[in-house]
Amino acid sequence: MPLPSESSFEHHSTEVIRNLLDRWRADAGGTYQSWFLWEERIKNFRSIRRGIEAVVAEIEAGRFGNTYKGSSLETVIGSIVEQRQIFKGADHAFLWKPKLRIPDIYESPENQRAFGRFLDTCHGCQHEHQVITAIRTLDAHKVKGLGPAAANPLYFLHPTLVPPFNTAIVKGYNLLTGANVKLGRWEEYLAMRQGVLALNIRFRDLLSNDLGAIAGFLFDLGMGRYELPPPADDAAALARWRQDLETIRSDGARQAKLQAEAREADLTHTDVQGWLRDLGKALGFRVWIASNDRGRAYNGGRLGDGCLDQLPPSITACGAEETIKLIDVLWLESAGERVSAAFEVEHSTSIYSGIVRMLDLALGLPDHLAGAYFLVAPDDREGSVRAQFARPAFSRVKELDLRFLPYTELDQHRSQMARFGTGLKAVQAISKSLR
């Protein structure tokens, strides 16, 4: 399949496509604002990578099993699915379909090992040609039912090399370029990838080196959120189209509701971080707020006000600094460099990601904490937290004595703990062990 050339866009001038991209970037309900700039997107990259490592390790050890449900693969794909609407349905390709006997990585050990080698190779490589070679090697195995949907986890390994893949992205690409990419075949995906790279170069100033941006744009086109530009020689149609870009045509009320819910979730997350910040300071701890949350507005100031500006040298030298810096709240000893407690606030985002960050902290600083890891979440998420924690993929973190701290208990008791409490005893008393 040839790459898209200038003739591929002959009906859509560069100017009108740039207008469309400008509108997309400004649209609060489009993927650029709602997903690509979403701070949790970046926080989840490392946890998804760790999940891929777990899948590879289980396959190599012969412990992967013969079902998707409850597997390490379900855990990591589940984290991808939670990445907002753009990845909704990403798990469908991996669900076992008994009548079709696909994808054949559950009943064929050899196909399973090929899939594991594919993930392992892509996890360890650095260059484009290595990724492409790994894809072609997997394709040569002809694993039934395992097509380009496997590119989605690869995006989280190599966001500048591998664009995400789903039906809407393909449809948007075909609409924009006039191509005829079909689903299900790696050769088709690789041809589309080349076209996506060409598009990204052409409009780089409005997109990003991270291919998630252009994938989000194509997704919104494929979902029908925007109409494509009319032929460049139809001045009247172009004028109507430009005027129409000033409004959101697709389900405006629903989008407004989703935006309000997203803002509420962010505010609630920030509020709970603020509670933990103030409680930690009242109990005599020095407090660290996640590096990407420090500037959030809170209580007339910033969430990071009065907190540590940088982590102590013993933490920055442990090898897991980049992950530890993203833990929502850390309490450190008033004197010294030891971490006394770690808190991940999981209002609506992936529980998996928070657990992985806790694991990185424990492995990087094994002498710092003992029974002081807390997942802080709404009361009704306790069942979800326990279900995640019970998965085989998290067997390594059982020894942490990770604890569930419900919002209601924290909110009801934080003032009294701040006035009369010392140390961690009171916080441990209102939390529940997940063992």
C-alpha positions in Angstrom: 0.0 0.0 0.0 1.6 3.3 -1.0 2.3 6.1 1.4 -0.1 9.1 1.2 1.4 11.8 -0.9 0.3 15.3 -1.5 -2.3 14.0 -4.0 -3.9 12.1 -1.1 -5.0 15.5 0.2 -5.9 17.1 -3.1 -9.5 17.7 -1.9 -8.4 19.0 1.5 -6.0 21.9 1.4 -3.3 22.3 4.1 -5.1 25.4 5.3 -8.5 23.8 5.9 -6.9 20.7 7.6 -5.0 23.1 9.9 -8.3 24.8 10.7 -9.7 21.5 11.6 -6.7 20.6 13.8 -6.9 24.0 15.5 -10.6 23.4 16.3 -9.8 19.9 17.6 -7.1 21.2 19.9 -9.4 23.8 21.4 -12.4 21.4 21.8 -12.8 20.5 25.5 -14.6 17.3 24.6 -12.1 16.1 22.0 -9.3 13.7 22.7 -6.6 16.3 22.7 -8.0 18.1 25.7 -9.7 15.1 27.4 -7.1 12.4 26.9 -3.8 13.5 25.4 -3.3 16.4 27.9 -4.7 14.3 30.7 -2.0 14.0 33.4 -3.0 10.4 34.3 -2.1 9.3 30.8 1.6 9.9 31.4 1.4 8.5 34.9 0.1 5.2 33.6 2.9 4.6 31.0 5.3 3.0 33.5 2.6 0.9 35.2 1.5 -0.5 31.8 5.1 -1.2 30.9 5.5 -3.1 34.2 2.4 -5.0 33.4 3.9 -6.1 30.0 6.9 -7.3 31.9 4.6 -9.5 34.1 3.0 -11.0 31.0 6.4 -11.9 29.5 7.6 -13.4 32.8 4.5 -15.5 33.2 4.7 -16.8 29.6 8.4 -17.6 30.0 7.8 -19.5 33.3 4.8 -21.4 31.8 2.4 -19.8 34.3 0.3 -17.7 32.0 -2.5 -20.3 31.8 -5.1 -20.8 29.1 -7.6 -18.0 29.8 -7.7 -14.3 29.6 -9.8 -13.7 32.7 -7.6 -13.4 35.8 -4.4 -13.3 33.7 -1.6 -10.7 33.8 -2.6 -9.9 30.3 -6.2 -8.9 31.4 -4.6 -6.7 34.1 -2.4 -4.7 31.7 -5.0 -4.5 28.9 -7.6 -3.4 31.5 -5.3 -0.5 32.4 -5.2 0.5 28.8 -8.9 0.3 28.5 -9.2 2.7 31.4 -7.3 5.3 29.4 -10.5 7.1 28.5 -12.8 6.6 25.5 -10.0 6.3 22.8 -9.1 2.8 24.1 -12.6 1.6 25.0 -13.0 -1.9 23.6 -9.2 -2.5 23.4 -9.8 -5.7 25.4 -12.2 -7.2 22.8 -9.4 -8.6 20.6 -7.9 -10.5 23.6 -11.1 -12.0 24.9 -11.4 -15.8 24.2 -13.9 -16.5 21.5 -14.5 -20.3 21.8 -16.4 -20.8 18.6 -13.7 -19.1 16.6 -10.9 -20.4 18.8 -9.3 -17.0 18.8 -7.0 -15.4 19.7 -5.0 -18.6 19.7 -2.6 -17.7 22.5 -4.6 -19.6 25.1 -4.7 -23.1 23.6 -1.4 -23.1 21.7 1.7 -22.9 23.9 3.9 -22.2 20.9 1.7 -19.2 19.8 1.7 -18.0 23.4 5.5 -18.1 23.5 5.7 -16.3 20.2 3.5 -13.6 21.6 5.7 -13.4 24.7 8.8 -13.1 22.7 7.2 -10.3 20.6 6.3 -8.3 23.8 9.8 -9.0 25.3 11.6 -7.9 22.2 9.6 -4.7 21.8 10.0 -3.9 25.5 13.8 -4.2 25.3 14.4 -2.5 21.9 15.1 1.2 21.2 15.0 1.6 17.5 12.2 1.6 14.8 13.7 -1.2 12.7 13.7 -3.5 15.8 10.0 -2.8 16.5 9.1 -3.4 12.8 11.1 -6.6 12.8 9.4 -7.9 15.9 6.0 -7.2 14.3 6.9 -9.0 11.1 8.3 -11.9 13.1 5.0 -12.2 15.0 3.0 -11.9 11.8 5.0 -14.7 10.3 3.7 -17.0 13.1 0.2 -16.5 11.8 -1.3 -16.6 15.2 -5.0 -16.8 14.6 -6.9 -13.8 15.8 -3.9 -11.9 17.0 -3.6 -8.9 14.7 -2.8 -5.2 15.0 -4.9 -4.8 18.2 -1.6 -5.9 19.9 -0.2 -2.5 18.8 -2.0 -0.8 21.6 0.3 -2.1 24.4 3.2 -1.3 22.1 2.2 2.3 22.0 2.9 2.5 25.8 6.4 1.1 25.1 7.2 3.3 22.1 4.8 6.3 21.9 6.9 8.0 19.2 7.2 4.9 17.0 3.9 3.0 17.3 0.5 4.6 16.9 -2.5 3.1 18.8 -4.9 1.1 16.7 -8.7 0.6 16.6 -11.6 0.7 14.2 -12.3 4.4 14.7 -8.7 5.4 14.1 -8.6 3.4 10.9 -11.8 4.9 9.8 -10.6 8.4 10.5 -7.3 7.7 8.7 -9.2 6.4 5.6 -11.5 9.4 5.6 -8.7 11.9 5.8 -6.3 10.3 3.4 -8.5 8.5 0.9 -6.7 5.3 1.8 -8.5 1.9 2.2 -6.7 0.4 5.2 -8.5 -2.7 6.4 -8.7 -4.2 9.9 -7.0 -7.4 11.1 -3.8 -7.5 9.1 -0.4 -6.4 10.3 0.7 -5.3 6.7 -2.2 -3.0 6.6 -1.3 -1.5 10.0 2.3 -1.0 9.0 1.2 0.8 5.8 -1.1 3.0 7.8 1.7 3.7 10.3 3.8 5.1 7.6 1.0 7.3 6.5 0.4 8.4 10.1 4.1 9.3 10.4 3.9 11.4 7.2 0.8 13.2 8.5 2.5 13.9 11.8 5.5 15.4 10.1 3.3 17.6 7.9 1.4 19.0 10.8 3.9 18.5 13.6 3.5 22.1 15.0 -0.2 21.2 15.8 0.5 17.7 16.9 3.3 16.1 18.9 6.3 13.8 18.7 4.1 11.4 20.7 1.8 9.6 18.2 -1.0 9.6 20.7 -1.9 13.1 19.5 -2.5 12.3 15.9 -4.1 8.9 16.8 -6.6 10.9 19.0 -7.3 13.3 16.1 -8.0 10.3 13.7 -10.1 8.7 16.4 -12.4 11.8 16.7 -12.7 11.9 12.9 -13.6 8.2 12.8 -16.1 8.7 15.5 -17.8 11.4 13.5 -17.1 14.2 16.0 -16.1 16.5 13.1 -17.0 16.7 9.4 -14.1 16.6 7.0 -13.3 19.7 5.0 -15.3 20.0 1.7 -13.5 20.3 -1.6 -11.1 23.2 -1.6 -12.6 24.7 -4.8 -16.1 25.0 -3.2 -15.9 28.4 -1.5 -19.4 28.5 -0.2 -19.1 25.0 1.3 -15.8 26.0 2.9 -17.4 29.0 4.5 -20.2 27.0 6.0 -17.7 24.4 7.2 -15.5 27.0 9.0 -18.6 28.4 10.7 -19.7 25.0 11.7 -16.3 24.3 13.3 -17.2 26.9 15.9 -19.7 24.6 17.5 -19.7 21.0 18.7 -22.2 19.1 16.8 -22.0 15.6 18.2 -24.0 15.1 21.4 -23.2 18.3 23.1 -25.2 17.7 26.2 -23.5 14.3 26.8 -20.1 15.8 26.2 -20.8 18.6 28.7 -21.8 16.0 31.3 -18.6 14.0 30.7 -16.5 17.1 31.0 -18.2 18.0 34.2 -17.6 14.5 35.6 -14.0 14.6 34.6 -13.5 18.0 36.3 -15.3 16.7 39.4 -13.0 13.7 39.5 -9.9 15.8 39.2 -11.2 18.2 42.0 -12.0 15.3 44.3 -8.6 13.7 43.7 -7.0 17.0 44.5 -9.1 17.5 47.6 -8.1 14.1 49.0 -4.4 14.9 48.3 -4.9 18.1 50.2 -6.4 16.3 53.2 -3.4 14.0 53.3 -1.0 16.9 52.9 -2.5 18.8 55.8 -2.9 15.7 58.0 0.7 14.6 57.3 2.1 18.1 58.2 -0.1 18.1 61.4 1.3 14.8 62.4 4.9 16.1 62.1 5.9 14.6 58.7 7.5 16.3 55.8 5.2 15.9 52.8 5.8 15.2 49.1 3.1 15.9 46.5 3.3 14.1 43.2 5.5 16.2 40.9 2.8 16.6 38.2 0.2 17.6 40.8 2.1 20.2 42.8 0.8 23.2 40.8 -2.9 22.3 41.1 -5.1 24.9 42.7 -6.1 24.0 46.2 -7.6 26.0 49.1 -6.6 29.4 47.8 -3.1 28.3 46.9 -1.3 25.4 45.3 -1.3 21.8 46.3 2.4 21.8 46.7 2.6 24.8 49.1 4.6 24.0 52.2 5.8 20.7 50.8 9.1 19.3 49.8 10.5 20.8 46.5 12.7 17.8 45.9 13.1 14.3 47.2 16.1 13.4 49.4 19.3 12.0 47.7 18.7 8.4 49.0 15.4 8.3 47.0 16.7 10.0 43.8 19.5 7.5 43.7 17.4 4.4 44.1 16.7 3.8 40.4 13.0 4.2 40.7 12.9 8.0 41.2 10.7 8.7 38.1 7.9 6.5 39.4 8.2 7.5 43.1 8.0 11.1 42.2 4.5 10.4 40.8 3.1 8.8 43.9 0.2 11.1 45.0 1.4 11.8 48.6 4.5 10.7 50.6 5.1 11.3 54.2 8.7 11.5 55.2 10.3 11.6 58.7 10.7 15.0 60.2 14.4 14.5 60.4 16.1 12.2 58.0 15.4 10.8 54.5 13.1 7.8 55.2 9.7 7.5 53.7 7.2 6.8 56.5 4.0 6.4 54.5 2.8 6.4 50.9 -0.7 7.2 49.6 -2.2 6.6 46.1 -5.6 8.3 45.6 -7.6 6.2 43.1 -10.8 8.2 42.6 -11.7 6.8 39.2 -8.4 5.9 37.5 -6.6 2.6 37.3 -6.0 0.8 40.6 -3.4 -1.2 38.8 -1.2 1.9 38.2 -1.2 2.9 41.9 -0.2 -0.6 43.0 2.7 -0.7 40.6 4.0 2.7 41.8 3.8 1.3 45.4 5.7 -1.8 44.3 8.4 0.3 42.7 8.8 2.3 45.9 9.0 -0.9 48.0 11.6 -2.5 45.7 13.6 0.7 45.3 13.6 1.5 49.0 13.2 -1.8 50.9 14.3 -0.4 54.3 12.0 2.7 54.3 8.4 1.4 55.0 6.7 -1.3 57.0 2.9 -1.6 56.7 2.4 2.0 55.5 1.2 1.7 52.0 -2.3 3.1 51.5 -4.7 3.0 48.5 -7.2 5.9 49.2 -10.4 5.5 47.3 -14.2 6.0 47.5 -15.9 3.6 49.8 -17.7 1.8 47.0 -14.4 1.0 45.2 -13.3 -1.4 48.0 -14.6 -4.4 46.0 -12.7 -3.4 42.9 -9.5 -2.8 44.9 -9.7 -6.2 46.5 -10.5 -7.9 43.2 -7.4 -6.3 41.6 -5.2 -7.1 44.5 -6.2 -10.7 44.5 -4.9 -11.3 40.9 -1.9 -13.5 40.4 -0.1 -10.5 38.8 0.1 -8.8 42.2 1.5 -11.8 44.2 4.7 -9.9 44.7 3.0 -7.1 46.6 1.1 -9.2 49.0 3.9 -8.8 51.5 3.6 -5.0 51.5 0.4 -5.2 53.6 -1.2 -2.6 51.3 -4.1 -1.0 53.0 -7.5 0.4 51.8 -8.3 3.8 53.2 -11.9 4.8 52.3 -12.7 8.5 51.7 -15.5 8.6 54.4 -13.2 7.3 57.2 -10.4 9.8 56.2 -12.9 12.7 56.0 -14.6 11.9 59.2 -11.5 11.5 61.3 -8.8 13.7 59.8 -9.5 16.7 61.9 -9.4 14.7 65.2 -6.3 12.8 64.1 -4.6 16.1 63.3 -5.4 17.5 66.7 -4.6 14.5 68.9 -2.9 11.9 66.8 0.8 11.0 66.5 2.6 8.8 64.0 0.7 6.4 61.8 -1.4 4.5 64.3 -4.6 6.4 63.8 -4.4 6.2 60.0 -3.8 2.4 60.2 -6.7 2.1 62.6 -9.2 3.5 60.1 -7.8 1.6 57.1 -8.2 -2.1 56.1 -5.6 -4.6 55.2 -5.9 -6.0 51.7 -4.1 -9.3 52.4 
